[in-house]
């Protein structure tokens, strides 16, 4: 059934359709509407779940860890400083191999205080061992959260999943969303019945106990191997979702990449503007394409190198910043393409920090700048639309 939903409410409906059993969260702008809507579902009886109110994000993740350890399907959501506040527990959840699902409404980190869109928050926990997706639309938010439980609970994976979405651009913006019938989702995502290990007084086990050096490295290898295996499971789940519901996303979203000479790599909702820019340039005989990275972690390095092996120039647009290093996605792309015999020219752009718009015209400018830099062999990264007059000497 088609409903007009915000990105936040799309996430809440995904939790409802996934029949989550325990929800624990602490409100933070711009995520709050997600857990408010879920609280409404619980209050009205639409969702038979335990809703645990806590005093902080750290406690919210701790509750999810306890509930998931007991075999419950758990859900939480956060943003920005909330994600950093819970970071100790975020790492524990993945190392404990718990299939928790958490949308992250990506928002700028302060100071200075800022509530608008930026991706630095979710990037800072990229090495915490969670699978990470990033959605372009509200429809993709809903679909990916449901898929995430199938992926996370698969015994080949058993890892938690984050689903990133842009603050306000998606979280508070409404668009038509096809909400599947709950019976169809239940067939796709049955309740978890055969968890390989759970806390059970009748069969006591130790959980997260002290591990000596003789075994610790092997446990980390198993975590690493599960993350690698997740790529195959993600592809399987996405393929099955496509057969049942008619929508597929893949690890990477390609737009006019087959014959492109210059490609923009980006993530999130602004990929739509990049695609519009590529379409406009195609009318001027510029072979432009867009590659949206949907799966951030595990990073699809092999798939990326296959697509970009015959491209002249690549522009990587980062809506994040590692101070002194530059764009985080840029570094991932460079390392992914390092072993190619014919590496494309790569140029990075820092754009859209603090919620600043990245427009269609900006993406046209990026395409044109990248081609010009390719001809001049100038691969130095640039800051898009930086107001130099506002910077103190």
C-alpha positions, 0 to 999 in steps of 0.5 A, spaced: 500 500 500 502 506 498 503 511 503 506 518 504 511 517 509 517 521 512 524 517 512 523 517 520 516 514 519 519 509 514 524 507 519 518 506 524 514 502 519 520 497 517 520 496 525 513 494 525 513 490 519 519 486 522 516 485 528 521 487 533 520 484 540 524 489 544 525 497 542 530 501 547 532 508 545 533 515 547 531 521 543 535 526 539 534 530 533 533 529 528 532 521 529 526 522 535 520 521 530 522 514 529 522 512 536 516 516 537 512 513 532 514 506 534 512 508 541 505 510 538 505 503 535 506 499 541 501 504 545 496 502 540 497 495 540 499 495 533 506 492 535 507 487 541 514 489 543 517 491 550 519 499 549 524 500 554 525 508 556 532 509 558 536 515 560 542 515 555 544 512 548 549 508 552 544 505 556 539 504 550 544 500 546 546 496 553 538 494 553 539 492 546 545 488 547 542 484 553 535 483 549 539 480 543 543 476 547 537 473 550 534 471 543 530 477 542 529 481 535 531 488 537 531 495 534 534 502 536 535 509 533 540 514 534 544 520 531 550 524 531 552 525 538 548 520 541 552 515 536 558 517 539 555 517 546 553 509 545 560 508 542 563 503 547 556 499 547 556 499 539 563 496 539 561 491 544 554 489 540 558 487 534 564 483 537 558 479 541 556 478 534 549 480 536 544 482 530 541 488 532 539 493 527 539 501 528 538 506 523 542 512 524 540 519 522 546 522 520 547 529 523 553 534 524 557 533 530 559 539 534 562 544 536 559 549 533 552 546 534 549 544 528 543 539 527 543 539 519 546 533 515 553 530 514 556 523 514 562 524 519 558 521 525 556 514 521 563 514 518 567 515 525 564 508 527 566 504 520 571 500 524 566 498 529 564 491 526 557 493 524 555 492 517 553 499 514 548 501 509 546 508 506 539 509 503 538 514 497 530 514 498 525 513 504 523 507 500 530 504 501 530 506 508 524 501 509 526 496 505 533 496 507 531 495 515 527 489 513 532 486 509 537 488 515 534 483 519 535 477 514 542 479 513 544 480 521 540 474 523 543 469 518 548 464 521 553 466 516 553 473 519 551 474 526 553 481 526 549 488 527 547 493 522 546 500 521 542 504 516 544 511 514 539 516 512 540 524 511 538 528 516 532 532 514 533 531 507 530 524 508 528 524 515 523 529 515 521 530 508 515 526 505 514 522 499 510 516 497 513 509 500 510 502 498 509 499 505 508 491 504 503 487 507 505 485 513 503 477 511 508 478 505 514 481 510 513 475 515 514 470 510 520 473 508 522 475 515 520 469 519 521 470 527 528 468 529 527 461 532 534 457 532 539 462 534 545 459 535 547 461 542 542 465 547 542 466 554 538 461 557 538 459 565 537 451 563 543 451 558 548 456 562 554 459 557 559 464 558 558 471 554 564 476 553 568 473 558 575 474 559 579 471 553 586 469 553 591 471 547 591 464 545 584 465 543 583 472 542 586 473 535 581 467 532 575 470 535 577 476 531 578 472 525 571 469 525 568 476 526 572 479 520 570 472 516 563 474 517 564 481 515 566 478 508 561 473 508 556 478 509 557 481 502 554 474 499 548 474 504 546 481 502 546 479 495 542 473 496 537 477 500 536 483 495 535 478 490 530 475 494 527 481 496 526 483 488 523 477 487 517 478 492 517 485 492 519 488 485 525 492 488 532 491 488 538 495 490 545 492 490 551 493 493 552 499 488 547 503 484 550 504 477 547 510 473 549 511 466 556 508 468 557 502 462 560 507 457 562 513 462 568 517 461 567 521 468 563 518 474 561 521 480 561 517 487 557 519 492 552 516 497 545 518 500 540 522 498 544 527 494 545 522 489 539 524 485 541 531 484 548 527 481 544 523 476 540 529 474 547 533 473 549 527 469 543 526 465 543 534 463 551 533 461 549 527 456 545 532 452 551 535 451 555 529 449 559 529 456 559 521 457 558 522 465 555 517 470 554 516 477 555 511 482 552 511 489 555 507 494 549 503 498 554 498 502 559 502 506 561 496 510 564 491 508 566 496 503 565 493 496 572 494 493 572 488 488 565 491 485 568 498 485 574 496 481 570 492 476 566 498 474 571 503 474 577 499 471 575 502 464 573 509 466 578 516 465 576 520 471 573 519 478 570 524 482 569 522 490 564 527 493 565 526 501 560 529 505 564 528 511 571 530 514 577 527 517 581 533 519 588 533 516 586 527 511 580 529 507 574 525 505 574 518 508 570 515 502 576 518 498 581 514 501 577 507 501 576 508 494 583 510 492 585 503 496 580 499 493 583 501 486 590 501 488 592 494 484 588 496 478 593 496 472 590 502 469 587 506 475 583 512 473 584 519 475 581 520 482 579 527 485 576 528 491 571 533 493 569 536 500 562 538 500 555 539 504 558 539 511 553 542 516 547 541 512 550 546 506 546 544 500 549 540 494 545 542 488 544 539 481 549 545 478 554 543 483 554 536 481 555 539 474 561 543 476 564 537 479 563 533 473 567 539 469 572 541 474 574 533 474 575 533 467 579 539 467 583 537 472 584 530 469 587 534 463 591 538 467 593 532 471 591 536 478 588 531 483 589 535 489 582 535 493 578 541 493 572 544 498 566 545 494 563 552 495 568 554 500 567 562 503 574 564 503 572 571 506 569 568 512 575 564 514 580 568 519 587 569 516 
